[in-house]
């Protein structure tokens, strides 16, 4: 089957808000609509009716983003009602899965212009409870927070598979002998790189302000090894994973404009990058944080490339221990090319949006460099990993 070349024409995102912070008053469907509208407005030659489909990732779906947030974003953004939308869920990689699905649709000719993105408001994630098995049940019903992690666990699932995400990071630290000091140093570097990138203006071309928030809200440019060292372990009494070397809870959205050659001509613009290859793999759920390891290797093999070819890598920093575990499994990769503008520990991790943010970041970095190969990759709760290669 003949496939078409697929390009990322543009990419935008909101600043990432902290939990109960500046974006907590904005509904997730409005966050999604905002980046969709901004993306369309940045291509004045684009007739919005030419958008064949809108794909949005979302990991929750239990609150105000219910009823297919992609379609809600289309309507709230004022796009023609003829533009369809679909919401996808691959947990932390939902936004990247949206990019992958748009890529596939364009590659096989089902679409010429598509939008892919993701959104999450962890601040506004609701509490839920199971429906009673009968009317007027005795006693209180248990409430579950939908902000993050396991809930309503199937008792048939082995206990080692359903450990908390933080305990999963501790298991990776155990597996690779990753010290508390190494994790804190990684976290400190993330904050410093993010602060430097904002100060240098490198985010100006992709971040669209919302709710008077001018930049990512969880960057701590003044933190230090001493400050990080005062934090207590968050998941084990004698553990090494803390709030300081983990990604925070966040709100945000991101969107990418994806097109084939004909679509680019209609847009009247040069692409940021071309999508080269991608892969998704699975592994034992408790080691979810190592999901990118095989996914990256498989994507590179598909493209006939190697780690040495990579100019930039955006590896989601769910936890410093998890990111360091992946890097330990990739000895061929130069750590200097990983997250050059900061990662999720500093910037934040709004679950459904993060994958789209990473893909957009790689595309903008390649465009600024003028050439090269880049990769966006994330670990995924319940034991998966996704990687996407972009080329300029």
ABEGO torsion letter per residue (X at the ends): XBBBBBBBABBBBBBBBBBGBAAAABBAAAAAAAAAAAAAAABAABBAAABABBBBBBABGABAABGGAAAAAAAAAGBBAABBBBBBBAEAAAAAAAAAAAAAAAAAGABABBBBBBBBBAAABBBBBBBBABBGBBEBBBBBBAABEBBGBBAABBAAAABBAAAAAAAAAAAAGBBAAAAAAAAAAAAAAAAAAAAAGAAAAABBBBGGBABBAABBAABBAAAAAABBBAABAABABBAAABBBBBBEBBBBBBBBAAAAAAAGBBBABBBABBBBBBBBAAAAAAAAAAAAAAAAAAAGBBAAABABBBBBBABAAAAAAAAAABAABBAAABGAAEBAAAAEBBAAAAAAAAAAAAAAAAAAAGBEBBBBBBBBBGGBBBBBBBBX
